[in-house]
Amino acid sequence: MMEDRTNEGLEALSRRGLLGRAGAVAVGSAALAGFGAASASAAAPAAGAAGAAGPNAAAGADAQHTAPGFPPVSIKPGDVRYDSLLRGDNFRYVGQPDEVRVVTSTQDVVRAVADAVRTGKRIAARSGGHCFENFTADPGVKILLDLSMMDAVGYDPVMRAFSVQAGARVGEVYEALFKGWGVTIPAGGCPDMGAGGHFVGGGYGPLSRRYGSVVDHLYAVEVVVAGADGAVRTVIATREPGDPHHDLWWAHTGGGGGNFGIVTRFWFRSPGAVGDDPAKLLPPVPGEMLFWLVEWPFDASMTEAEFSTIVRNFGVWHEQNSAPGAPGTGLYAVLNVGNQASGKFYLAVQADASLPNIGTLLQGLIDAVRAGTTVQPYVNQGAVFPWLHMTTWPGDGEGGDKVTRRYKIKAAYLKKSFDDAQLSAIYAGLTDPNGTAGSGILLIGYGGQVQAAAPTATALAQRSVVMKAVFETTWLSELEDAARLQWVREFYRGVYAATGGVPVPTDVNDGSYINYPDTDLADPAWNTSGVPWHELYYQGNYARLQQVKAKWDPHNVFRHGLSVELPA
């Protein structure tokens, strides 16, 4: 039984190579790189309050939170610090701003946005910098806000919710919630990414099948906006139906960053949570996490039939085990299949080790994935880790790692397993000799409690899916850019050949995830489906997002390569 093996050592496993890839990209990357922030507060105004920049512009006694001894800083060309701040995590993109402002308070952000409006300069904000595209490291951005010093996390008794600033890294959020109150949020598994972009795009992670998307627990946002009259102000928007600013809250529950304003604070409280005990307002942390690895050789023994059976089985298991509340939703599984040049692929599973019958559930998943195959895995073992230890163990970047900082990511949602033609295209792409060991596809378990919300309840429209797919390639040198980009683009187009090269919603596909942005979806050279990029990301919610855009950002101050467009 699986219970007898959970404490076996993991000496054979590379924490960096395994949890890095199966944890970083796979668990809800912060794709929109920092158009979100927040601050811890001891007090806050009534829900929905808003006002011009001034004493009431930001909520709470420490709404003007500033890192001790750290003043607002403007870094310009010629400053020794300038070059180090031009790139996010993806080194393919290099910005050229007139200045980088390291902001430390909501009022700093208000002043920066006001300066941008007054001068007509394009502004962008970066928290963790893990955007897959050049939304912040764009030469067109002239004022770049660095929110990394705005990293406070705390409990706000007036809002009866936990507040988080956007510069906080996800690992820091987990640690503060864990140490202070023994609670958590179902966010991503890369502790290095900034909270801001991750949250507003509808972040997810190892606990999402059990507790839903992170935005399902988002109670309120504080946003710096620029009105039709050019005035810049701070608005607090909540999920309360009677809040006059409810639409602005809704837009930040999966509408992506960089569209409506700059979020300077988030508040989290689970729906239906009652009372004033903070320890009961968010999901409880697991005591320990079970981690399990099954690894197969990817060599001549792994025929197309064997390969397709494993991949299909993984999808079918998720079709059958992703209803809200189903026992299998306690398992978070990732099938990471690298190019054949890597010589192997693996199934990685995480779960709360205290779940009833966890060993039986895990064994059932492994047996289901292996059913009908003859190639034996050469690794099939696991261990139990303390929850915080596993959750905050550093990943290795989003697409690449701290060495291979160039990458291209493409993504898709799946309602069920790939069809036969798609499986054949996946095998062909991963056995293509033009691929490298840094190329592959990840299938990531999703669904579960995520499906409990209606597609229109939040801006996150894809609520009936059971998996996410991530197509990735990483490399070291800019000399490889053309070849690596061509490979992953052709791979993706081949898998979606029947629908114009992109995951147009069908009985299998369901569009893509805005936190894994891919500007190719807006390029007719790579999207020949006739279905616009915004339908792939937002589906029926896009028209409402446009109305929010028209109301809160009528002059399109906040924009990037895939930003919500003003209504025609």
C-alpha positions as CSV (number, residue, x, y, z in Angstrom):
1,M,0.0,0.0,0.0
2,M,1.1,3.5,-0.7
3,E,0.9,4.4,3.0
4,D,3.8,2.2,3.7
5,R,6.1,4.0,1.3
6,T,5.4,7.7,2.0
7,N,8.4,8.1,4.3
8,E,10.9,6.7,1.9
9,G,13.8,9.0,1.2
10,L,14.0,11.1,-1.9
11,E,17.7,10.9,-2.4
12,A,17.2,9.9,-6.0
13,L,15.1,13.0,-6.6
14,S,16.5,16.4,-7.6
15,R,14.5,19.0,-5.7
16,R,15.5,21.7,-8.1
17,G,14.8,19.6,-11.2
18,L,11.6,18.1,-9.9
19,L,9.8,20.6,-7.7
20,G,11.2,23.4,-9.7
21,R,9.6,22.4,-13.0
22,A,6.6,20.6,-11.5
23,G,6.0,23.4,-9.0
24,A,7.1,26.7,-10.6
25,V,5.4,26.8,-14.0
26,A,2.8,24.3,-13.1
27,V,1.1,25.9,-10.2
28,G,-0.2,29.3,-11.2
29,S,2.5,31.6,-12.4
30,A,2.2,35.3,-11.9
31,A,1.7,36.1,-15.5
32,L,0.9,39.8,-15.5
33,A,3.9,40.8,-13.5
34,G,2.8,43.2,-10.9
35,F,-0.3,45.1,-11.8
36,G,-1.5,44.4,-8.3
37,A,-0.4,45.4,-4.8
38,A,-1.7,45.6,-1.3
39,S,-0.9,46.8,2.2
40,A,-1.5,45.4,5.7
41,S,-3.7,47.6,7.8
42,A,-4.9,47.8,11.3
43,A,-8.0,49.6,10.3
44,A,-10.0,50.3,7.1
45,P,-12.9,52.4,5.9
46,A,-16.3,51.0,5.2
47,A,-16.5,48.5,2.3
48,G,-16.5,50.3,-1.0
49,A,-15.2,53.6,0.2
50,A,-13.4,55.7,-2.3
51,G,-11.9,59.2,-2.4
52,A,-9.4,61.5,-4.0
53,A,-5.7,61.1,-3.1
54,G,-5.4,62.3,0.4
55,P,-5.9,61.1,4.0
56,N,-8.8,58.9,3.0
57,A,-7.4,57.7,-0.3
58,A,-5.9,54.5,1.2
59,A,-7.4,52.6,4.0
60,G,-6.0,51.8,7.4
61,A,-3.7,53.1,10.0
62,D,-0.7,51.9,8.1
63,A,-2.0,52.4,4.6
64,Q,1.0,54.6,4.0
65,H,3.2,51.7,4.9
66,T,6.8,52.4,4.0
67,A,9.7,50.0,4.4
68,P,11.6,51.2,7.4
69,G,14.4,53.5,6.3
70,F,13.5,53.1,2.7
71,P,12.4,56.3,0.9
72,P,10.7,56.5,-2.5
73,V,13.4,56.2,-5.1
74,S,13.6,57.3,-8.8
75,I,16.3,55.5,-10.7
76,K,17.2,56.9,-14.2
77,P,19.6,56.1,-17.0
78,G,23.2,56.6,-15.8
79,D,22.4,55.4,-12.3
80,V,24.5,52.3,-11.4
81,R,21.2,50.5,-10.4
82,Y,19.3,51.2,-13.7
83,D,20.4,48.3,-15.9
84,S,19.7,45.7,-13.2
85,L,16.0,46.8,-13.1
86,L,15.2,46.6,-16.8
87,R,14.3,42.9,-17.0
88,G,11.8,40.7,-15.3
89,D,12.2,37.0,-15.0
90,N,12.2,36.4,-18.8
91,F,15.4,37.9,-20.1
92,R,14.1,37.9,-23.7
93,Y,12.7,41.3,-22.9
94,V,14.5,44.5,-21.8
95,G,12.7,47.7,-21.0
96,Q,13.9,51.3,-21.5
97,P,12.0,53.4,-19.0
98,D,12.8,57.1,-18.4
99,E,12.8,56.1,-14.7
100,V,12.2,53.2,-12.4
101,R,10.3,54.3,-9.3
102,V,10.7,52.1,-6.3
103,V,7.4,52.9,-4.5
104,T,6.7,52.2,-0.9
105,S,3.1,53.4,-0.3
106,T,-0.2,53.8,-2.0
107,Q,0.4,57.5,-2.2
108,D,3.7,56.9,-4.1
109,V,1.6,55.0,-6.7
110,V,-1.0,57.8,-6.8
111,R,1.8,60.4,-7.5
112,A,3.4,58.2,-10.1
113,V,0.1,57.6,-12.0
114,A,-0.7,61.3,-11.8
115,D,2.7,62.1,-13.3
116,A,2.1,59.6,-16.1
117,V,-1.3,61.2,-16.9
118,R,0.1,64.7,-16.8
119,T,3.0,63.9,-19.1
120,G,1.4,61.4,-21.3
121,K,4.0,58.8,-20.5
122,R,3.0,55.1,-20.5
123,I,3.2,53.5,-17.0
124,A,3.5,49.9,-15.8
125,A,3.9,48.3,-12.5
126,R,6.0,45.2,-11.6
127,S,5.7,43.2,-8.4
128,G,7.5,39.9,-8.9
129,G,8.5,40.4,-12.6
130,H,7.4,36.9,-13.6
131,C,5.4,38.0,-16.7
132,F,5.9,35.6,-19.6
133,E,5.5,38.4,-22.1
134,N,6.9,42.0,-22.3
135,F,4.0,43.7,-20.5
136,T,6.4,45.6,-18.1
137,A,9.8,45.1,-19.8
138,D,8.5,47.0,-22.9
139,P,10.5,49.9,-24.4
140,G,7.2,51.8,-24.7
141,V,6.9,51.9,-20.9
142,K,8.4,55.1,-19.7
143,I,7.6,55.0,-16.0
144,L,8.1,51.6,-14.4
145,L,6.9,51.1,-10.9
146,D,8.8,48.6,-8.7
147,L,6.4,47.4,-6.0
148,S,8.8,45.0,-4.4
149,M,9.2,47.0,-1.2
150,M,5.4,47.0,-0.7
151,D,5.3,43.6,0.9
152,A,3.3,43.8,4.1
153,V,0.9,41.0,5.0
154,G,-1.4,41.2,8.0
155,Y,-4.9,40.9,9.4
156,D,-7.3,43.9,9.1
157,P,-9.9,43.6,11.9
158,V,-12.2,46.4,10.4
159,M,-12.4,44.7,7.1
160,R,-12.4,41.3,8.9
161,A,-10.0,40.1,6.2
162,F,-6.3,39.6,5.6
163,S,-4.5,42.3,3.6
164,V,-1.6,41.7,1.3
165,Q,0.6,44.2,-0.6
166,A,1.5,43.4,-4.2
167,G,5.2,43.4,-3.7
168,A,4.8,40.5,-1.3
169,R,6.1,37.2,-2.8
170,V,3.7,34.3,-2.6
171,G,6.0,32.5,-0.3
172,E,6.0,35.4,2.1
173,V,2.2,35.5,2.0
174,Y,2.1,31.8,2.9
175,E,4.6,32.2,5.7
176,A,2.8,35.1,7.3
177,L,-0.6,33.5,7.2
178,F,0.9,30.2,8.5
179,K,2.8,31.7,11.4
180,G,0.2,34.2,12.5
181,W,-3.1,32.3,12.1
182,G,-2.5,28.8,10.6
183,V,-4.5,29.6,7.5
184,T,-3.7,29.9,3.8
185,I,-5.0,30.7,0.3
186,P,-5.0,28.4,-2.7
187,A,-2.4,30.3,-4.6
188,G,0.6,29.2,-6.7
189,G,3.5,27.0,-5.8
190,C,6.4,29.2,-6.9
191,P,7.2,31.2,-3.8
192,D,9.3,33.7,-5.7
193,M,6.5,35.2,-7.8
194,G,4.9,38.5,-6.8
195,A,1.4,38.3,-5.4
196,G,0.1,41.2,-7.5
197,G,-0.1,39.8,-11.0
198,H,-0.8,36.3,-9.8
199,F,-3.9,37.2,-7.9
200,V,-5.7,39.4,-10.4
201,G,-5.3,36.8,-13.2
202,G,-7.1,34.1,-11.2
203,G,-4.1,32.3,-9.6
204,Y,-4.2,28.7,-8.7
205,G,-2.0,26.1,-7.1
206,P,-1.7,22.8,-5.2
207,L,-4.8,23.4,-3.0
208,S,-7.1,24.8,-5.7
209,R,-8.8,21.5,-6.5
210,R,-9.8,21.4,-2.9
211,Y,-10.5,25.2,-2.2
212,G,-10.9,26.8,-5.5
213,S,-9.1,29.6,-7.3
214,V,-7.4,32.3,-5.2
215,V,-9.9,34.8,-6.5
216,D,-12.7,32.8,-4.9
217,H,-11.4,34.1,-1.6
218,L,-10.7,37.7,-2.7
219,Y,-12.9,40.0,-0.6
220,A,-11.7,43.4,-1.7
221,V,-9.1,45.4,-3.7
222,E,-7.7,48.8,-3.4
223,V,-6.9,50.3,-6.9
224,V,-5.3,53.5,-8.1
225,V,-7.3,54.6,-11.1
226,A,-7.3,57.5,-13.6
227,G,-10.7,59.0,-14.3
228,A,-12.2,60.6,-17.4
229,D,-11.3,64.1,-15.9
230,G,-7.7,63.0,-15.5
231,A,-8.0,62.9,-11.7
232,V,-6.1,60.1,-10.1
233,R,-7.7,58.5,-7.0
234,T,-7.7,55.4,-4.9
235,V,-10.8,53.2,-4.9
236,I,-11.7,50.3,-2.6
237,A,-14.0,47.7,-4.3
238,T,-15.5,44.7,-2.6
239,R,-17.4,41.6,-3.5
240,E,-20.5,42.9,-1.6
241,P,-23.3,43.0,-4.1
242,G,-24.4,46.4,-2.9
243,D,-21.0,48.0,-3.3
244,P,-21.2,50.7,-6.0
245,H,-17.7,49.7,-7.0
246,H,-18.4,46.0,-7.2
247,D,-17.7,45.9,-10.9
248,L,-14.1,46.9,-10.3
249,W,-13.7,44.1,-7.8
250,W,-15.2,41.7,-10.3
251,A,-12.7,42.7,-13.0
252,H,-9.8,41.8,-10.7
253,T,-11.1,38.3,-10.2
254,G,-9.5,36.9,-13.3
255,G,-9.5,39.9,-15.6
256,G,-5.7,40.1,-15.5
257,G,-3.3,42.9,-14.6
258,G,-2.5,46.1,-16.3
259,N,-6.0,46.8,-17.5
260,F,-8.0,49.0,-15.1
261,G,-5.5,50.6,-12.7
262,I,-2.8,49.6,-10.2
263,V,-3.9,47.5,-7.3
264,T,-2.2,48.6,-4.1
265,R,-3.8,46.1,-1.7
266,F,-5.8,42.9,-1.6
267,W,-8.1,41.6,1.2
268,F,-8.9,37.9,1.5
269,R,-11.7,36.2,3.4
270,S,-13.4,33.1,2.3
271,P,-17.1,33.3,1.2
272,G,-19.4,32.3,4.0
273,A,-16.7,32.7,6.7
274,V,-18.4,34.0,9.9
275,G,-17.2,35.5,13.2
276,D,-14.1,37.6,14.1
277,D,-11.6,34.8,14.6
278,P,-9.0,35.3,11.9
279,A,-8.1,31.6,12.1
280,K,-11.5,30.7,10.7
281,L,-11.7,33.2,7.8
282,L,-9.5,31.3,5.3
283,P,-8.8,27.6,4.6
284,P,-6.7,25.9,7.3
285,V,-3.1,24.9,6.4
286,P,-2.3,21.2,6.0
287,G,0.0,19.9,8.7
288,E,2.1,18.0,6.2
289,M,2.2,17.5,2.5
290,L,2.7,14.2,0.8
291,F,4.8,14.4,-2.3
292,W,5.0,11.4,-4.8
293,L,7.0,10.9,-8.0
294,V,6.6,8.4,-10.7
295,E,9.2,8.6,-13.5
296,W,9.3,6.7,-16.8
297,P,12.1,6.5,-19.4
298,F,11.5,8.4,-22.6
299,D,13.5,6.2,-24.9
300,A,12.8,3.6,-27.7
301,S,10.7,1.6,-25.3
302,M,8.2,4.5,-25.0
303,T,6.4,3.9,-28.2
304,E,3.7,6.3,-29.4
305,A,1.0,3.9,-28.3
306,E,2.5,3.6,-24.8
307,F,3.1,7.4,-24.6
308,S,-0.4,8.2,-25.8
309,T,-2.0,5.8,-23.3
310,I,-0.3,7.4,-20.3
311,V,-1.2,10.9,-21.4
312,R,-4.8,9.9,-22.2
313,N,-5.1,8.1,-18.9
314,F,-4.0,11.1,-17.0
315,G,-6.7,13.2,-18.6
316,V,-9.4,10.6,-18.2
317,W,-8.6,10.3,-14.4
318,H,-9.2,14.0,-14.2
319,E,-12.4,13.8,-16.1
320,Q,-13.6,11.3,-13.5
321,N,-12.2,12.9,-10.4
322,S,-12.8,16.7,-10.7
323,A,-16.3,17.3,-9.5
324,P,-16.4,19.7,-6.5
325,G,-16.0,17.8,-3.3
326,A,-15.0,14.5,-4.9
327,P,-12.3,12.6,-2.9
328,G,-9.9,12.8,-5.8
329,T,-9.9,16.6,-5.6
330,G,-7.5,16.3,-2.7
331,L,-4.8,15.2,-5.1
332,Y,-2.9,17.8,-7.2
333,A,-1.1,16.0,-10.0
334,V,1.2,17.3,-12.8
335,L,2.3,15.2,-15.7
336,N,5.6,16.7,-16.9
337,V,6.7,15.4,-20.3
338,G,9.9,16.8,-21.7
339,N,11.3,16.4,-25.1
340,Q,12.7,12.9,-25.8
341,A,16.2,14.5,-25.5
342,S,15.6,14.7,-21.7
343,G,15.4,10.9,-21.6
344,K,12.5,10.8,-19.1
345,F,9.1,12.1,-18.1
346,Y,7.3,12.0,-14.8
347,L,4.1,12.3,-12.8
348,A,4.4,14.4,-9.6
349,V,1.6,14.4,-7.0
350,Q,1.0,16.7,-4.0
351,A,-1.7,16.2,-1.3
352,D,-2.5,17.0,2.3
353,A,-1.0,14.0,4.0
354,S,-3.8,13.9,6.6
355,L,-6.6,13.3,4.0
356,P,-8.7,10.2,4.7
357,N,-7.5,7.2,2.6
358,I,-4.7,9.3,1.0
359,G,-2.7,6.2,0.2
360,T,-5.6,4.5,-1.5
361,L,-6.4,7.7,-3.5
362,L,-2.8,8.1,-4.6
363,Q,-2.5,4.4,-5.6
364,G,-5.7,4.7,-7.6
365,L,-4.3,7.7,-9.5
366,I,-1.0,5.9,-10.3
367,D,-2.8,2.7,-11.3
368,A,-5.2,4.6,-13.6
369,V,-2.3,6.5,-15.3
370,R,-0.4,3.2,-15.9
371,A,-3.4,1.1,-17.0
372,G,-2.8,-0.6,-20.3
373,T,0.9,0.1,-20.5
374,T,4.0,-2.2,-20.3
375,V,6.8,0.3,-19.8
376,Q,7.7,0.2,-16.1
377,P,8.6,3.4,-14.2
378,Y,12.0,3.4,-12.7
379,V,11.1,5.8,-9.9
380,N,7.9,5.3,-7.8
381,Q,8.4,6.8,-4.4
382,G,7.6,9.7,-2.2
383,A,7.9,11.4,1.2
384,V,6.0,13.6,3.6
385,F,7.2,17.2,4.2
386,P,6.0,19.9,6.7
387,W,3.6,22.1,4.8
388,L,5.6,25.4,5.1
389,H,8.8,23.6,4.3
390,M,7.5,22.3,1.0
391,T,5.4,25.4,0.1
392,T,8.2,27.9,0.5
393,W,11.0,25.9,-1.0
394,P,12.4,28.0,-3.8
395,G,11.3,27.1,-7.3
396,D,13.6,27.8,-10.2
397,G,11.8,30.6,-11.9
398,E,8.8,30.4,-14.1
399,G,9.7,29.1,-17.5
400,G,13.4,28.8,-17.0
401,D,15.6,28.9,-14.0
402,K,18.2,31.3,-12.6
403,V,20.6,30.4,-15.4
404,T,18.4,29.8,-18.4
405,R,16.4,33.0,-18.2
406,R,15.0,33.0,-21.7
407,Y,11.7,31.2,-22.4
408,K,8.4,31.0,-24.3
409,I,5.3,29.6,-22.7
410,K,2.0,28.8,-24.4
411,A,-1.0,27.4,-22.6
412,A,-4.5,26.0,-22.9
413,Y,-7.4,24.7,-20.8
414,L,-8.9,21.2,-21.3
415,K,-12.4,20.0,-20.5
416,K,-11.2,16.4,-20.9
417,S,-8.3,14.4,-22.3
418,F,-6.7,15.3,-25.6
419,D,-8.2,13.5,-28.6
420,D,-6.2,11.0,-30.7
421,A,-5.0,13.5,-33.3
422,Q,-3.8,15.8,-30.5
423,L,-2.0,13.0,-28.7
424,S,-0.3,12.0,-32.0
425,A,0.8,15.7,-32.5
426,I,2.2,15.8,-28.9
427,Y,4.2,12.7,-29.4
428,A,5.5,14.0,-32.8
429,G,6.5,17.3,-31.2
430,L,8.3,15.7,-28.3
431,T,10.2,13.3,-30.4
432,D,11.2,16.0,-32.9
433,P,15.0,16.1,-33.0
434,N,14.8,19.9,-33.2
435,G,13.6,20.0,-29.6
436,T,15.8,20.2,-26.6
437,A,15.9,18.9,-23.1
438,G,14.5,22.3,-22.1
439,S,11.3,21.8,-24.1
440,G,8.1,20.0,-23.2
441,I,4.5,20.0,-22.1
442,L,3.0,20.0,-18.6
443,L,-0.5,18.8,-17.9
444,I,-1.7,20.2,-14.6
445,G,-4.7,19.0,-12.6
446,Y,-7.4,21.6,-12.1
447,G,-11.2,21.6,-11.6
448,G,-12.6,20.4,-8.3
449,Q,-13.8,23.3,-6.2
450,V,-12.9,25.7,-9.0
451,Q,-15.9,24.3,-10.8
452,A,-18.2,25.3,-8.0
453,A,-18.4,28.9,-9.1
454,A,-20.4,30.0,-12.2
455,P,-18.4,31.3,-15.2
456,T,-19.8,34.8,-14.6
457,A,-19.4,34.9,-10.8
458,T,-15.9,36.1,-11.4
459,A,-14.0,37.3,-14.4
460,L,-12.4,33.8,-14.5
461,A,-14.6,32.3,-17.2
462,Q,-13.2,28.7,-17.5
463,R,-15.0,26.9,-14.7
464,S,-15.8,23.6,-16.3
465,V,-12.2,22.6,-17.1
466,V,-10.3,19.7,-15.5
467,M,-6.7,20.4,-16.6
468,K,-4.3,23.1,-17.8
469,A,-1.7,22.5,-20.4
470,V,1.6,24.4,-20.6
471,F,3.8,24.2,-23.6
472,E,7.3,25.4,-22.8
473,T,10.8,25.9,-24.1
474,T,13.7,27.4,-22.2
475,W,17.2,28.3,-23.3
476,L,20.3,30.3,-22.4
477,S,21.5,32.4,-25.3
478,E,19.8,34.9,-27.5
479,L,21.4,33.2,-30.4
480,E,18.9,30.4,-29.9
481,D,15.8,32.7,-29.8
482,A,14.6,32.1,-33.4
483,A,15.0,28.3,-33.3
484,R,13.4,27.9,-29.8
485,L,10.5,30.1,-30.6
486,Q,9.8,28.4,-33.9
487,W,9.9,25.0,-32.2
488,V,7.3,25.8,-29.5
489,R,5.1,27.7,-31.9
490,E,5.0,24.8,-34.4
491,F,4.4,22.3,-31.6
492,Y,1.4,24.2,-30.3
493,R,0.0,24.8,-33.7
494,G,0.3,21.1,-34.5
495,V,-1.7,20.1,-31.4
496,Y,-4.4,22.6,-32.2
497,A,-4.3,22.1,-36.0
498,A,-8.0,21.3,-36.2
499,T,-9.0,24.7,-34.7
500,G,-6.7,27.1,-36.4
501,G,-3.6,26.6,-34.3
502,V,-5.2,27.7,-31.0
503,P,-7.4,26.1,-28.4
504,V,-10.8,27.3,-29.6
505,P,-13.5,26.0,-27.2
506,T,-14.7,22.6,-28.2
507,D,-15.7,19.5,-26.3
508,V,-11.9,19.1,-25.5
509,N,-10.4,22.6,-25.5
510,D,-11.6,25.7,-23.6
511,G,-9.3,28.6,-24.5
512,S,-6.3,29.7,-22.5
513,Y,-5.2,31.3,-19.1
514,I,-4.4,35.0,-19.0
515,N,-1.8,34.5,-16.3
516,Y,0.1,32.5,-19.0
517,P,-0.1,35.3,-21.6
518,D,0.9,34.5,-25.2
519,T,0.7,37.4,-27.7
520,D,0.8,34.8,-30.5
521,L,-2.9,34.3,-29.9
522,A,-3.4,37.9,-31.2
523,D,-1.2,37.3,-34.2
524,P,-3.1,36.1,-37.3
525,A,0.1,34.3,-38.5
526,W,-0.3,31.9,-35.5
527,N,-4.0,32.2,-34.9
528,T,-5.9,31.4,-38.1
529,S,-9.1,30.3,-36.3
530,G,-10.9,33.6,-36.8
531,V,-11.6,33.6,-33.0
532,P,-10.1,36.7,-31.3
533,W,-7.6,36.4,-28.6
534,H,-9.9,37.9,-26.0
535,E,-12.5,35.2,-26.6
536,L,-9.9,32.5,-25.9
537,Y,-8.9,34.2,-22.6
538,Y,-12.2,35.7,-21.4
539,Q,-15.0,34.1,-23.4
540,G,-18.4,35.6,-22.6
541,N,-17.0,37.8,-19.8
542,Y,-15.0,40.1,-22.2
543,A,-17.8,42.5,-23.0
544,R,-18.3,43.1,-19.3
545,L,-14.6,43.6,-18.8
546,Q,-14.7,46.2,-21.6
547,Q,-17.5,48.1,-19.8
548,V,-15.4,48.1,-16.6
549,K,-12.5,49.4,-18.6
550,A,-14.6,52.2,-20.1
551,K,-15.8,53.3,-16.6
552,W,-12.5,53.1,-14.7
553,D,-9.8,53.7,-17.4
554,P,-11.5,55.6,-20.2
555,H,-8.2,57.0,-21.5
556,N,-6.5,53.6,-21.7
557,V,-3.7,54.7,-19.3
558,F,-3.1,51.1,-18.4
559,R,-2.3,48.9,-21.3
560,H,0.0,46.2,-22.7
561,G,0.1,43.6,-25.5
562,L,-3.0,41.8,-24.4
563,S,-4.9,44.4,-22.4
564,V,-8.6,44.8,-22.3
565,E,-9.7,47.1,-25.1
566,L,-12.1,50.0,-24.7
567,P,-15.5,49.3,-26.3
568,A,-15.8,50.4,-29.9
